[in-house]
């Protein structure tokens, strides 16, 4: 299972071999995903970088080049004591996380070491390791299904600041998040929710830890450096109704310093439904911002659904959902790995609403062999059936038409049902089952990906007429704040020495900063 899979590699260059950290996948028996190893040395599972050379930017999804692999070794040497004392979580001490930190710090090993130590300081200050363990126990292997309401205090926070952690999946396999700034009501949350600051901070930390685990897991599965694509919907946004002075100060002094230590998590920021005047203002200010800032920010008006740039990153279904004003995720994904013992099986249950599209792809290989040849068959029995949501009800399932048990060649298998015919009143539970019943001595290593794309109902969006003088100016302030915040984060290299402070040092962005955007070192 240490081998990398070509099944989920989105790039045609199959030489993009994974620079593995301590690859120890999360399972029920190993919720932490950690492994005891000598963190002072390079990873024992490190693969050569092949002919990939040069230093990649934070926009790149390529894994480490030869030069970057050498820098990772140097960074490990610099952080030897820190890594030895840190929790052995793969998404924390693995090469993928160190690569993100290096690229965020423009490949400066000294600054990358300072940035990483600052994150460890933040973790100790807020007891983040315990929160991470809780996420692993409750959501290990199901992070693609995680919603904001599932996190601690999320059902309260999302009523005032609606956002979708996993709204969809980008064309390259990146998770897409959605924040509806026009529906945010931070002032009401401050007024109506007791201990709102502690509640939101806990929610915020859980969300970033979940993102860290998801990005690490997806990067290993897809053999590339996965990032978030962030969409901000500005429909009906205005400075007076959707911002608050206390809220902005809280994000500047409390959540901002925490989010800044999670490096290189986001690749692009898409702002949609931006007014014409605000777009002109941003165009005038754009030359004054660094190129690595403007390369990440894309501004779209009400006609964003027809823009080719957005179609390059998001699929048609996600864009339709944005046009319809949907907050719920348009695409849900399950992906992972499992070892199927001889005469054993692996079952995966997914919820499929009526009319949704169900797609799957998987591959198998021999993971253990006892006396058999290296060229042993990778065939496996696959079936698709409707079943109860309760575990153990497989005997009461009925096979989906045309997808009864069938022996398939396990190297690369794909299938789909474009429109699932289920119960119109409620979702149907579908079970995907892989059986290794034909093998007596050889286990199968299974890697799979399952996607459910919900049907989108096109709804007209009510456009509220606003005055140019106020709406355009306010949105211009918003975009200026976005670009200034990204520029400040990307340009911040000199970090505070964690040895001189026991609490995070606040960073001062623009006074009008909106708290629903948290920009880290790489933007």
N, C-alpha and C positions, 0 to 999 in steps of 0.2 A: 504493500500500500504506500510505500515511499515513492513509487514511480509517479511521474506526472501524467495527466490524462490529456490526450489529444482530442477527446470528445468535445470538451467545452472550450477549446482554444479558439478565441474569436479572430485571431490574426492568422494570415496565411503562412507566416514565418514560423515553422514548427521548431526552430532553433531557440525559441524563447523559453528556455528551460528555467524552471522555478528555482530561485535562490531560497531554499527552504530554511526556515528557522528551525526550532525544535518542533517538527511536525508531529504532533500528538493530538489527533482529533478528539473533540469532546464527545463522550459517550455517557450512558447512564452510570457506568461503573467508574468513569473518570471525568466528573463534571468540570474540573478545573482545566482540563486540557494541558496540564503542565507535565514536565518531565525533568527529573533530576539529572543535571549534566553540568559540565564545567563551563560556566558562562564566560570564563576568562579567555577561552579559545574560540576559534571560529566553529561554526556549526558542523557537526559530523555529517549532516545531510546536505551540505552545500554542493550545488551542481556548477560546473564550469560555465562561464558566460559565453562560450563559443567565440564568434567573431564580432560580437556586439561591442563597440568601443564608444568612447566619448562620455560626457556627463549629461544626463537627461534633466529636463526642467520638471517642475511640479505639474505641468500639463501632460506629461508623458505617462502612458500606461505600461510602458516596457519595464521589465524587471532589471535587475542590476547589470550594468555593463562590466567589462573587465576593470576599468578604472574605479568604478563605484564599488565593486567587490573588494578591491584593495582598501578603499576608504572605510568600508564596513569593518574590515579586520582591524584597521587602525582605531576606529571608534570603539570597538569591543575592548581593545587593549587599554584605551583611555578610561573606559567605564568598567573595568574588570571588577573592582570592589563593589560598585553600585549594582551591577548586574547580579553578582553573587548574593547580595543581600536582598534583592528584589524578589517578589513572587514569581514563580516560574510559569507565567502565563504566556502562551505562544504569541498572542497579539500584543504583548508588552515587551518581551525581551528577544523576540525573533528578529531575523534579518529584515523581514518586510517592514516592521515598525522602525527599525534603525535606518532603513533606506528612505522612508518618508521623512524622518527627521533631518537626514543629510540633505535631501533635495530642498526642504523648506529653508535650511540654513545655507543655501548656495554652496553645498559641499565643503563647508568650513568645519573640519573635525572639532576644533576647539569650541566653536559656538554651538555645534550640534551636541557636544557633551554637556555644555551648560544648560541647553534647552531640555535635554533629557533629564538631567538632575532636578531641574525645576518641576518637571512633571512628577517625578517621584516624590518631591516635597509636597506637591499638591495632593497626591494620593494619600500620603500619611496624614496630612492636615484634615482632610475630609473623610478619612476612613473609606476610601474608594474600593479597596481590595475586597472588603466584605460585601459591598454592593455588587461587585462583579461576580462573586461566587453565587450570590442569589440569582442573578440573571442566568448564569450557566446552569444552575439546577432547574430553573423553571422554563427556560427558553433555549437550552442547548439543542442545536439541530433545527430549530424552528424560528430563527431570527428574522427570516424573510416575512414572516407572518405578524411580526410585532407591530403594534399600533401605539400611539401616544397614550390612549386611554388604558392600555394594559400596564403601564408603568406606575409606580407609586405616585399618588396624587394626580395622575394623568387624567382621570375622569373629571376632576375639578378644573385643572389648568386648561384643558382643551375646550372647555365651555367658553372661556374668555379669550384664549389665544389658540384658535383652531389651526392645526397643522397635521400633516400626514407624513410619518417617518418614511414609509415605503409606499409611495403613491403608484409607482410603476417601475418598469425595468427598461433602461435605455437600450438602444440597438446594439451597443457593444457589450451589454451585460451589466452596466453600472446601475445601482439603485437610484431612483429618482424620488426626491422629497418635495413636498409642496407646503408652502406657508401662505396663508390668506391674510395679507396685511390689512385689507379693507374690512375684514371681519374681526380684527383684534380689538379687545376692550380692556386694556391694562388698567385704566383708571377705575373701572367698575370692579375688577378683581381686587385691587388694593382696598377699595372701600367695603367690599362685601365678604371677603375671605379672611378669616383670622389666621395669623402667622403665615401670610401669603409668601413672604420672602423665604422662609425656611422650606415651605412646601415646594415652591418653584425651584429652589436650588437643588433639592433632592431629586426632583423630576428631571432637571437639567443634567445632573451628573449621571443618573441612570441612562438617559438617552445617549450621551456621548460614549459611555462604556459599551452600550449595545451596538452603537455604530462601529466602535473599534473592533469588537468581536466579529461583526458581520463582514466588515471590509477585509479582515485577515482571513476569515473562512472563505470568502468569495475569491480572494486573490489566489489562494492555494488551489481552489477548485477550477478556476478559469485560466490559470497559468499566466496571469498578467496582474498589474497593479490596479486594483479596482478603486474607484472614487465615487463620491456622491455627486449627482447632478441636482442642483438646487433651483427650484422654481418659486418665484415670488409673484403672487397675483395681487396687483394693485387696484383691482376693480373697486371703485367707490372709496379709495383711500384718501384721507385728508389729514392734515397735520393736527388740527384741533380735536378731531374725534378719535383718532387712532394712536395718539401719542400721549405721554404723560411725563412730567419732569421727575417725579419720584422714581418712576419705572426706569427712565433713562439712566438716572444716577445709580440705581441698583445694578443694572447690567454693566455699567462702566466699572463699578468698584467691586462687584462680587462675581457675577457669572463670566464677565469678560476675561479676567485673568485665568479662570479655569479653562475656558474653551480654547484660549490661545496655546495651551500646552499640548493639544491634540493636533499634530502637524499633518499637513498634506492630506486632509480627508476629502476635500472638495475640488472638483475639476472646473466646473462652470457654474455661473450664476445667470439664470434667465429671468428677467423682469418682464412680465406681460401686462397688457392693458395700460401702458404708459401713455400719457397725453402727448399730443403733438408738440406743444410748447416745451414740455419737459425734455422731449427727445432732442429738440433743437438746442436747448441749454446744455445738455450733456455733450452734444457734438462740439459745442464751443469749448467746453472744459476738457474734453478728451485729450488734446495734445499735451496738457500739463501733467498728465498722470503717467507713471512708468508703463512701459509696454507689457510687462508681465502682469500688470493689473488689468489693463484694457483687454488683454487677450482672454481674460476669464469672464468678463461681464458682457452680456448681450441684452439689448433693450428692444422690446417689441411693443407695438401698439395694439389696438383692438383687432387688427387683421393678422395677428401672430400665427393663426392656423395656416396661412398661405405662405409663410416664410420658409424658404429652403433651408436656412441655417438651423432652424428648430427641427425640421424634418430629418436632418442629418443625425441628430442626437436622440430624438424621441420617435417612437413608432406612431402609426396612425391612430391606434386606439387610445393612447395616452393623450394625444393632441385633441381628439374628439372629446375625451373626458374633461380636459381643461376648458374647451369651448363651451361645454355644457355646464360648467361651474360645479363639477362633482368634487367632493372632498374625499370620498372613499377611494381606495386603491383600485385602479383599473386592471392591474395585473398582479397576481400573487404567485410567488415562486417558492418551490421547495427544491433544494439541491443538497447533496451530501454523499457520503460513502458508507458502505457497510460490508462486513465480511460474512458470507453465507457458508456455514459449515456443510460437510457432506450430509446428504439426506435432509438438509434443513431448508428454510425459506425465509424471506424478508418481505414484510408487508408495509405499505405506506398508504395511509388514508388521507384523502383531500376532499374538501367541501367544494362542490361544483354547483353554482346556481343554474337555473333553467336558462337555456339559450347561450350559455358561456362556451368558450372554446377551450378545449383541454389538449395540451401538447406535452409530449414527453420525449426524452432522449436518454440513453444509458449505454454503458459499456461494461464488460466484465473481463477479468483476467485471472489466471491461476495465482492464488496468493500462498497456498501451502501445497506441497506435494510430497508424497511418501512413496518413493520407489517408482513413480511414474516419470515419463520422459518430459523434458522441458517443453516440448511442443504439444502438451496436452490440450485437449479441446476446451474452448471457452463457452460452449453452448449452454444455454439456460432456458428454463421454461417460464414464459411470461404470460400473465393473464390480467384482465381488467373486469371488475365486477362492481355491482351496486351492493352496499352492505349497510348494516347498522353502525352508528357512531361508536358503539361499545366494543372495546377490545375483546376478542374471543368469539365474535359472532360470524367468523368467516364461513362457518358451515351453513349459515342462513343466507348467504349472498347469492345473487343471481348474476350470471355473466352478461356483460354488455354485448350486444349483438355484434358478432364478428370478432370478438376479442376473448374467446375462451382460451384455455391452456394451449400454448403452442411452443414448440422448440425453435429457438432463434439463435443465430450466430451472434455471440456476445460482444464482438469488437466495437461495433457502432450500430446502434438501433435507434430509429426515430419513428414516431407515430403521432397521430393527432385525430381529434374529433372536432370539426369546425364549429358545430352547433350541437351542444349536448341537450338531448330531450329528456328533461326531468320534471319534477313537480313544480308547477308555476307558483305555488304558494310558499314553498320552502325549498332550501337547497338540498341537493342529494349528496350523500356520502359515497364516494367512489374509492375502491381499494385497488391499488396496483400491487401485484404479487409476483415476486421472483422466486422460483423454486430450483434448488440444486439437487432435486430428488434422483436424478440419473447418475449422480456421482457417489461413489462409496469411499474414496480416499482423498479427493481433491476439493479444497475450499475454493470459493469464488470471491474475488474482490470486486464489488459493485460500486460504480460511481453513476449517479443519476441526477437528472434535472426534470422537474415537473412544473408546468406553468398553467395557471387558470386565468383566462382573460374574460372579464365580465362584459356583458353586453352594455353598450352605452346608448342611452336615450337622449337624443339631441333636444335640449330645452332652450327656449329663447332666453337670453340674458337681458335683464332689465338695465338699461343704461340711464343713469340719473344725470340730467344736465347740470353742469357746474360752470361757474364763472371762470373764465381764463385767468383772471388776475389772481384768484386764490388757488384754484386747483393746480394750474400750471406751475405757479411759484412754489407751492408746497411739495409737489412731486419733484420739482427741480432740487429742492432742499434734500429730499429723500435720496435721489440718485447721487447728488454730491456727497452725501454722508456715506452712501454705499461705497463709492469709489475712494473717498478719503480714508475710510476705515480699512479697505483692502490695501491701499497704498501704505498706510501706517503699519499695518501688520507685516506686509512683505518687506518693508524697509527696516524693521526693527531687528537688529542683529545683536547689539550689546544687551545682554541680559543681566539681571541682578544675580549676584552670587547668593545661592540659597543658604550659605552658612551665616549670613548676616541678618537673616530674617526668619521668623518662625511662621509668618503668615504671608500669603501672596501679595505682591506689590501691585496696586492698581495701575492700569494704563489709561491715559486720558485721551479719548478720541474726541471727535467733534461734539459740541454741546447738544446738537439735535439728533444724536445717534439713536436709531430705533433699536429697542432691545431684542426684537425678534430675530435680529441678525447677529450671529456671533462669529467673528472672523478670527482665524488662528494665524500662525506665523506665515503660512503660505497662501493665505487668502481663501 
